[in-house]
Structure formats: C-alpha cells, structure tokens
C-alpha cells in the first residue's frame, strides 16, 4: 500500500478475524526554507484508512509490516491446519 507522507508514528495496523485495518495520518508538507512557497499539492492531508477482507486466517505470530519511503509492505502468512 502506498502511504506517502505517513510516518511510522502515525500508522496503526490492526488484525481482527479475517479483516485487516490500516489507518494513518498524512501530515502536510511544509518547505524547510521559509521563503519557499508551496504552489500546489497533489495529495490530501489527514486521515488515510483502509479495511481489507482476507480470504484466510492469518498467523499473527509470523505477520510483519515494514514502512519504507512511503510504501507499506505487509507479510501475512496463512494459518496452516
């Protein structure tokens, strides 16, 4: 999932049953140079939220998440019977 502008501190991932919920807050970009001026912004700011229904049960002990350079990668292994 692409999450540009969302920091790891502002990201919450929850797994409940067969659904995973991802929520984060995208903060507005402000130039470091106070004399610089932002003319246009192509991304909205505020709450970003997704709910994804999974077809299988996930092994919570092996599940991992990595956020790097605006890209969230989830590894959700199936529960083996």
Backbone atoms as SQL, in Angstrom:
CREATE TABLE atoms (id INTEGER PRIMARY KEY, chain TEXT, resi INTEGER, resn TEXT, atom TEXT, x REAL, y REAL, z REAL);
INSERT INTO atoms VALUES
  (1, 'A', 1, 'UNK', 'N', 0.839, -1.164, 0.000),
  (2, 'A', 1, 'UNK', 'CA', 0.000, 0.000, 0.000),
  (3, 'A', 1, 'UNK', 'C', 0.889, 1.233, 0.000),
  (4, 'A', 2, 'UNK', 'N', 0.572, 2.184, -0.841),
  (5, 'A', 2, 'UNK', 'CA', 1.336, 3.418, -0.901),
  (6, 'A', 2, 'UNK', 'C', 0.822, 4.392, 0.156),
  (7, 'A', 3, 'UNK', 'N', 1.721, 4.878, 0.993),
  (8, 'A', 3, 'UNK', 'CA', 1.364, 5.808, 2.065),
  (9, 'A', 3, 'UNK', 'C', 2.353, 6.963, 2.142),
  (10, 'A', 4, 'UNK', 'N', 2.544, 7.703, 1.049),
  (11, 'A', 4, 'UNK', 'CA', 3.495, 8.810, 1.109),
  (12, 'A', 4, 'UNK', 'C', 3.023, 9.867, 2.101),
  (13, 'A', 5, 'UNK', 'N', 3.958, 10.375, 2.894),
  (14, 'A', 5, 'UNK', 'CA', 3.625, 11.414, 3.864),
  (15, 'A', 5, 'UNK', 'C', 3.128, 10.898, 5.198),
  (16, 'A', 6, 'UNK', 'N', 3.016, 9.574, 5.355),
  (17, 'A', 6, 'UNK', 'CA', 2.575, 8.989, 6.621),
  (18, 'A', 6, 'UNK', 'C', 3.812, 8.424, 7.329),
  (19, 'A', 7, 'UNK', 'N', 4.046, 8.893, 8.542),
  (20, 'A', 7, 'UNK', 'CA', 5.199, 8.390, 9.295),
  (21, 'A', 7, 'UNK', 'C', 4.804, 7.140, 10.081),
  (22, 'A', 8, 'UNK', 'N', 5.794, 6.382, 10.476),
  (23, 'A', 8, 'UNK', 'CA', 5.542, 5.156, 11.231),
  (24, 'A', 8, 'UNK', 'C', 4.838, 5.466, 12.556),
  (25, 'A', 9, 'UNK', 'N', 5.135, 6.628, 13.138),
  (26, 'A', 9, 'UNK', 'CA', 4.498, 7.022, 14.398),
  (27, 'A', 9, 'UNK', 'C', 3.008, 7.295, 14.232),
  (28, 'A', 10, 'UNK', 'N', 2.591, 7.649, 13.016),
  (29, 'A', 10, 'UNK', 'CA', 1.189, 7.978, 12.744),
  (30, 'A', 10, 'UNK', 'C', 0.449, 6.851, 12.030),
  (31, 'A', 11, 'UNK', 'N', 0.948, 5.633, 12.140),
  (32, 'A', 11, 'UNK', 'CA', 0.362, 4.495, 11.429),
  (33, 'A', 11, 'UNK', 'C', -0.109, 3.441, 12.423),
  (34, 'A', 12, 'UNK', 'N', -1.314, 2.931, 12.199),
  (35, 'A', 12, 'UNK', 'CA', -1.858, 1.874, 13.049),
  (36, 'A', 12, 'UNK', 'C', -2.388, 0.755, 12.168),
  (37, 'A', 13, 'UNK', 'N', -1.971, -0.469, 12.485),
  (38, 'A', 13, 'UNK', 'CA', -2.412, -1.643, 11.741),
  (39, 'A', 13, 'UNK', 'C', -3.053, -2.596, 12.738),
  (40, 'A', 14, 'UNK', 'N', -4.273, -3.031, 12.434),
  (41, 'A', 14, 'UNK', 'CA', -4.997, -3.936, 13.331),
  (42, 'A', 14, 'UNK', 'C', -5.514, -5.125, 12.533),
  (43, 'A', 15, 'UNK', 'N', -5.404, -6.298, 13.129),
  (44, 'A', 15, 'UNK', 'CA', -5.885, -7.525, 12.514),
  (45, 'A', 15, 'UNK', 'C', -6.940, -8.118, 13.421),
  (46, 'A', 16, 'UNK', 'N', -8.152, -8.269, 12.885),
  (47, 'A', 16, 'UNK', 'CA', -9.238, -8.828, 13.677),
  (48, 'A', 16, 'UNK', 'C', -10.006, -9.818, 12.811),
  (49, 'A', 17, 'UNK', 'N', -9.945, -11.068, 13.211),
  (50, 'A', 17, 'UNK', 'CA', -10.621, -12.104, 12.428),
  (51, 'A', 17, 'UNK', 'C', -10.047, -12.191, 11.032),
  (52, 'A', 18, 'UNK', 'N', -10.905, -11.983, 10.031),
  (53, 'A', 18, 'UNK', 'CA', -10.494, -12.046, 8.625),
  (54, 'A', 18, 'UNK', 'C', -10.367, -10.661, 8.013),
  (55, 'A', 19, 'UNK', 'N', -10.175, -9.636, 8.823),
  (56, 'A', 19, 'UNK', 'CA', -10.059, -8.281, 8.292),
  (57, 'A', 19, 'UNK', 'C', -8.845, -7.568, 8.870),
  (58, 'A', 20, 'UNK', 'N', -8.153, -6.848, 8.005),
  (59, 'A', 20, 'UNK', 'CA', -7.036, -6.026, 8.446),
  (60, 'A', 20, 'UNK', 'C', -7.420, -4.564, 8.228),
  (61, 'A', 21, 'UNK', 'N', -7.148, -3.746, 9.222),
  (62, 'A', 21, 'UNK', 'CA', -7.438, -2.315, 9.155),
  (63, 'A', 21, 'UNK', 'C', -6.125, -1.556, 9.213),
  (64, 'A', 22, 'UNK', 'N', -5.981, -0.602, 8.306),
  (65, 'A', 22, 'UNK', 'CA', -4.788, 0.226, 8.239),
  (66, 'A', 22, 'UNK', 'C', -5.248, 1.677, 8.316),
  (67, 'A', 23, 'UNK', 'N', -4.711, 2.422, 9.276),
  (68, 'A', 23, 'UNK', 'CA', -5.082, 3.826, 9.428),
  (69, 'A', 23, 'UNK', 'C', -3.831, 4.637, 9.717),
  (70, 'A', 24, 'UNK', 'N', -3.762, 5.808, 9.137),
  (71, 'A', 24, 'UNK', 'CA', -2.628, 6.685, 9.354),
  (72, 'A', 24, 'UNK', 'C', -3.024, 8.126, 9.135),
  (73, 'A', 25, 'UNK', 'N', -2.175, 9.021, 9.567),
  (74, 'A', 25, 'UNK', 'CA', -2.424, 10.446, 9.366),
  (75, 'A', 25, 'UNK', 'C', -1.314, 10.996, 8.485),
  (76, 'A', 26, 'UNK', 'N', -1.740, 11.563, 7.358),
  (77, 'A', 26, 'UNK', 'CA', -0.804, 12.176, 6.423),
  (78, 'A', 26, 'UNK', 'C', -0.713, 13.658, 6.775),
  (79, 'A', 27, 'UNK', 'N', 0.490, 14.079, 7.123),
  (80, 'A', 27, 'UNK', 'CA', 0.688, 15.472, 7.504),
  (81, 'A', 27, 'UNK', 'C', 1.043, 16.313, 6.280),
  (82, 'A', 28, 'UNK', 'N', 0.715, 17.581, 6.350),
  (83, 'A', 28, 'UNK', 'CA', 1.007, 18.498, 5.250),
  (84, 'A', 28, 'UNK', 'C', 2.505, 18.729, 5.151),
  (85, 'A', 29, 'UNK', 'N', 2.994, 18.802, 3.936),
  (86, 'A', 29, 'UNK', 'CA', 4.407, 19.087, 3.703),
  (87, 'A', 29, 'UNK', 'C', 4.612, 20.593, 3.754),
  (88, 'A', 30, 'UNK', 'N', 5.557, 20.997, 4.537),
  (89, 'A', 30, 'UNK', 'CA', 5.911, 22.412, 4.614),
  (90, 'A', 30, 'UNK', 'C', 7.381, 22.543, 4.247),
  (91, 'A', 31, 'UNK', 'N', 7.708, 23.435, 3.308),
  (92, 'A', 31, 'UNK', 'CA', 9.107, 23.625, 2.916),
  (93, 'A', 31, 'UNK', 'C', 9.961, 24.060, 4.103),
  (94, 'A', 32, 'UNK', 'N', 11.202, 23.565, 4.153),
  (95, 'A', 32, 'UNK', 'CA', 12.109, 23.949, 5.232),
  (96, 'A', 32, 'UNK', 'C', 12.516, 25.414, 5.126),
  (97, 'A', 33, 'UNK', 'N', 12.674, 25.888, 3.923),
  (98, 'A', 33, 'UNK', 'CA', 13.037, 27.272, 3.690),
  (99, 'A', 33, 'UNK', 'C', 11.770, 28.131, 3.804),
  (100, 'A', 34, 'UNK', 'N', 11.741, 29.037, 4.745),
  (101, 'A', 34, 'UNK', 'CA', 10.536, 29.853, 4.974),
  (102, 'A', 34, 'UNK', 'C', 10.222, 30.779, 3.805),
  (103, 'A', 35, 'UNK', 'N', 11.223, 31.058, 2.987),
  (104, 'A', 35, 'UNK', 'CA', 10.986, 31.924, 1.835),
  (105, 'A', 35, 'UNK', 'C', 10.386, 31.145, 0.665),
  (106, 'A', 36, 'UNK', 'N', 10.513, 29.820, 0.707),
  (107, 'A', 36, 'UNK', 'CA', 9.937, 28.988, -0.349),
  (108, 'A', 36, 'UNK', 'C', 8.423, 28.955, -0.189),
  (109, 'A', 37, 'UNK', 'N', 7.732, 28.802, -1.289),
  (110, 'A', 37, 'UNK', 'CA', 6.279, 28.835, -1.265),
  (111, 'A', 37, 'UNK', 'C', 5.729, 27.602, -1.990),
  (112, 'A', 38, 'UNK', 'N', 4.798, 26.918, -1.368),
  (113, 'A', 38, 'UNK', 'CA', 4.159, 25.753, -1.989),
  (114, 'A', 38, 'UNK', 'C', 3.038, 26.266, -2.887),
  (115, 'A', 39, 'UNK', 'N', 3.102, 25.954, -4.165),
  (116, 'A', 39, 'UNK', 'CA', 2.100, 26.434, -5.112),
  (117, 'A', 39, 'UNK', 'C', 0.929, 25.479, -5.267),
  (118, 'A', 40, 'UNK', 'N', 1.236, 24.181, -5.242),
  (119, 'A', 40, 'UNK', 'CA', 0.172, 23.200, -5.466),
  (120, 'A', 40, 'UNK', 'C', 0.501, 21.932, -4.684),
  (121, 'A', 41, 'UNK', 'N', -0.518, 21.253, -4.212),
  (122, 'A', 41, 'UNK', 'CA', -0.341, 19.988, -3.515),
  (123, 'A', 41, 'UNK', 'C', -1.260, 18.967, -4.166),
  (124, 'A', 42, 'UNK', 'N', -0.692, 17.835, -4.564),
  (125, 'A', 42, 'UNK', 'CA', -1.474, 16.808, -5.247),
  (126, 'A', 42, 'UNK', 'C', -1.933, 15.700, -4.323),
  (127, 'A', 43, 'UNK', 'N', -1.602, 15.820, -3.042),
  (128, 'A', 43, 'UNK', 'CA', -2.041, 14.827, -2.059),
  (129, 'A', 43, 'UNK', 'C', -2.838, 15.518, -0.971),
  (130, 'A', 44, 'UNK', 'N', -3.936, 14.899, -0.584),
  (131, 'A', 44, 'UNK', 'CA', -4.707, 15.451, 0.517),
  (132, 'A', 44, 'UNK', 'C', -4.025, 15.085, 1.831),
  (133, 'A', 45, 'UNK', 'N', -4.333, 15.825, 2.859),
  (134, 'A', 45, 'UNK', 'CA', -3.764, 15.554, 4.175),
  (135, 'A', 45, 'UNK', 'C', -4.874, 15.065, 5.097),
  (136, 'A', 46, 'UNK', 'N', -4.473, 14.484, 6.203),
  (137, 'A', 46, 'UNK', 'CA', -5.442, 13.993, 7.179),
  (138, 'A', 46, 'UNK', 'C', -5.461, 12.482, 7.246),
  (139, 'A', 47, 'UNK', 'N', -6.597, 11.949, 7.631),
  (140, 'A', 47, 'UNK', 'CA', -6.751, 10.517, 7.866),
  (141, 'A', 47, 'UNK', 'C', -6.764, 9.717, 6.570),
  (142, 'A', 48, 'UNK', 'N', -5.964, 8.643, 6.561),
  (143, 'A', 48, 'UNK', 'CA', -5.938, 7.661, 5.475),
  (144, 'A', 48, 'UNK', 'C', -6.353, 6.347, 6.109),
  (145, 'A', 49, 'UNK', 'N', -7.354, 5.692, 5.539),
  (146, 'A', 49, 'UNK', 'CA', -7.871, 4.476, 6.173),
  (147, 'A', 49, 'UNK', 'C', -8.303, 3.461, 5.128),
  (148, 'A', 50, 'UNK', 'N', -7.950, 2.189, 5.368),
  (149, 'A', 50, 'UNK', 'CA', -8.355, 1.077, 4.503),
  (150, 'A', 50, 'UNK', 'C', -8.739, -0.116, 5.373),
  (151, 'A', 51, 'UNK', 'N', -9.756, -0.840, 4.922),
  (152, 'A', 51, 'UNK', 'CA', -10.166, -2.091, 5.554),
  (153, 'A', 51, 'UNK', 'C', -10.148, -3.150, 4.453),
  (154, 'A', 52, 'UNK', 'N', -9.407, -4.205, 4.698),
  (155, 'A', 52, 'UNK', 'CA', -9.245, -5.243, 3.679),
  (156, 'A', 52, 'UNK', 'C', -9.716, -6.572, 4.252),
  (157, 'A', 53, 'UNK', 'N', -10.664, -7.196, 3.570),
  (158, 'A', 53, 'UNK', 'CA', -11.173, -8.507, 3.962),
  (159, 'A', 53, 'UNK', 'C', -10.245, -9.567, 3.391),
  (160, 'A', 54, 'UNK', 'N', -9.795, -10.481, 4.246),
  (161, 'A', 54, 'UNK', 'CA', -8.891, -11.553, 3.832),
  (162, 'A', 54, 'UNK', 'C', -9.658, -12.854, 3.654),
  (163, 'A', 55, 'UNK', 'N', -9.202, -13.701, 2.760),
  (164, 'A', 55, 'UNK', 'CA', -9.857, -14.977, 2.493),
  (165, 'A', 55, 'UNK', 'C', -9.420, -16.091, 3.435),
  (166, 'A', 56, 'UNK', 'N', -8.419, -15.816, 4.254),
  (167, 'A', 56, 'UNK', 'CA', -7.899, -16.856, 5.137),
  (168, 'A', 56, 'UNK', 'C', -7.519, -16.241, 6.475),
  (169, 'A', 57, 'UNK', 'N', -7.339, -17.092, 7.452),
  (170, 'A', 57, 'UNK', 'CA', -6.904, -16.650, 8.765),
  (171, 'A', 57, 'UNK', 'C', -5.389, -16.440, 8.740),
  (172, 'A', 58, 'UNK', 'N', -4.918, -15.409, 9.443),
  (173, 'A', 58, 'UNK', 'CA', -3.502, -15.042, 9.435),
  (174, 'A', 58, 'UNK', 'C', -2.820, -15.503, 10.719),
  (175, 'A', 59, 'UNK', 'N', -1.607, -16.022, 10.569),
  (176, 'A', 59, 'UNK', 'CA', -0.788, -16.399, 11.719),
  (177, 'A', 59, 'UNK', 'C', -0.187, -15.116, 12.296),
  (178, 'A', 60, 'UNK', 'N', -0.770, -14.606, 13.372),
  (179, 'A', 60, 'UNK', 'CA', -0.353, -13.329, 13.968),
  (180, 'A', 60, 'UNK', 'C', 1.107, -13.337, 14.419),
  (181, 'A', 61, 'UNK', 'N', 1.615, -14.475, 14.866),
  (182, 'A', 61, 'UNK', 'CA', 2.988, -14.550, 15.363),
  (183, 'A', 61, 'UNK', 'C', 4.022, -14.350, 14.257),
  (184, 'A', 62, 'UNK', 'N', 3.654, -14.665, 13.024),
  (185, 'A', 62, 'UNK', 'CA', 4.590, -14.543, 11.906),
  (186, 'A', 62, 'UNK', 'C', 4.340, -13.312, 11.036),
  (187, 'A', 63, 'UNK', 'N', 3.253, -12.581, 11.292),
  (188, 'A', 63, 'UNK', 'CA', 2.917, -11.405, 10.492),
  (189, 'A', 63, 'UNK', 'C', 3.902, -10.266, 10.770),
  (190, 'A', 64, 'UNK', 'N', 4.297, -9.568, 9.698),
  (191, 'A', 64, 'UNK', 'CA', 5.205, -8.427, 9.830),
  (192, 'A', 64, 'UNK', 'C', 4.730, -7.286, 8.941),
  (193, 'A', 65, 'UNK', 'N', 5.175, -6.078, 9.280),
  (194, 'A', 65, 'UNK', 'CA', 4.863, -4.892, 8.482),
  (195, 'A', 65, 'UNK', 'C', 6.110, -4.022, 8.406),
  (196, 'A', 66, 'UNK', 'N', 6.357, -3.473, 7.226),
  (197, 'A', 66, 'UNK', 'CA', 7.507, -2.592, 7.017),
  (198, 'A', 66, 'UNK', 'C', 7.027, -1.362, 6.256),
  (199, 'A', 67, 'UNK', 'N', 7.376, -0.180, 6.762),
  (200, 'A', 67, 'UNK', 'CA', 7.074, 1.074, 6.083),
  (201, 'A', 67, 'UNK', 'C', 8.399, 1.717, 5.715),
  (202, 'A', 68, 'UNK', 'N', 8.615, 1.870, 4.410),
  (203, 'A', 68, 'UNK', 'CA', 9.866, 2.472, 3.950),
  (204, 'A', 68, 'UNK', 'C', 9.574, 3.349, 2.736),
  (205, 'A', 69, 'UNK', 'N', 9.990, 4.605, 2.829),
  (206, 'A', 69, 'UNK', 'CA', 9.859, 5.573, 1.741),
  (207, 'A', 69, 'UNK', 'C', 8.430, 5.638, 1.198),
  (208, 'A', 70, 'UNK', 'N', 7.453, 5.610, 2.104),
  (209, 'A', 70, 'UNK', 'CA', 6.058, 5.758, 1.705),
  (210, 'A', 70, 'UNK', 'C', 5.380, 4.497, 1.213),
  (211, 'A', 71, 'UNK', 'N', 6.040, 3.362, 1.324),
  (212, 'A', 71, 'UNK', 'CA', 5.464, 2.105, 0.864),
  (213, 'A', 71, 'UNK', 'C', 5.322, 1.155, 2.050),
  (214, 'A', 72, 'UNK', 'N', 4.096, 0.701, 2.313),
  (215, 'A', 72, 'UNK', 'CA', 3.820, -0.243, 3.388),
  (216, 'A', 72, 'UNK', 'C', 3.769, -1.643, 2.790),
  (217, 'A', 73, 'UNK', 'N', 4.601, -2.532, 3.328),
  (218, 'A', 73, 'UNK', 'CA', 4.619, -3.928, 2.877),
  (219, 'A', 73, 'UNK', 'C', 4.219, -4.807, 4.058),
  (220, 'A', 74, 'UNK', 'N', 3.165, -5.588, 3.873),
  (221, 'A', 74, 'UNK', 'CA', 2.667, -6.499, 4.903),
  (222, 'A', 74, 'UNK', 'C', 2.968, -7.933, 4.475),
  (223, 'A', 75, 'UNK', 'N', 3.440, -8.728, 5.418),
  (224, 'A', 75, 'UNK', 'CA', 3.629, -10.156, 5.197),
  (225, 'A', 75, 'UNK', 'C', 2.648, -10.844, 6.121),
  (226, 'A', 76, 'UNK', 'N', 1.635, -11.493, 5.549),
  (227, 'A', 76, 'UNK', 'CA', 0.541, -12.094, 6.310),
  (228, 'A', 76, 'UNK', 'C', 0.421, -13.585, 5.975),
  (229, 'A', 77, 'UNK', 'N', 1.207, -14.419, 6.623),
  (230, 'A', 77, 'UNK', 'CA', 1.149, -15.855, 6.306),
  (231, 'A', 77, 'UNK', 'C', -0.150, -16.507, 6.802),
  (232, 'A', 78, 'UNK', 'N', -0.633, -17.458, 6.018),
  (233, 'A', 78, 'UNK', 'CA', -1.842, -18.202, 6.386),
  (234, 'A', 78, 'UNK', 'C', -1.586, -19.105, 7.578),
  (235, 'A', 79, 'UNK', 'N', -2.641, -19.341, 8.340),
  (236, 'A', 79, 'UNK', 'CA', -2.588, -20.340, 9.406),
  (237, 'A', 79, 'UNK', 'C', -2.674, -21.701, 8.726),
  (238, 'A', 80, 'UNK', 'N', -1.702, -22.552, 8.991),
  (239, 'A', 80, 'UNK', 'CA', -1.710, -23.885, 8.402),
  (240, 'A', 80, 'UNK', 'C', -2.417, -24.833, 9.360),
  (241, 'A', 81, 'UNK', 'N', -3.248, -25.654, 8.831),
  (242, 'A', 81, 'UNK', 'CA', -4.019, -26.576, 9.680),
  (243, 'A', 81, 'UNK', 'C', -3.259, -27.823, 9.983);
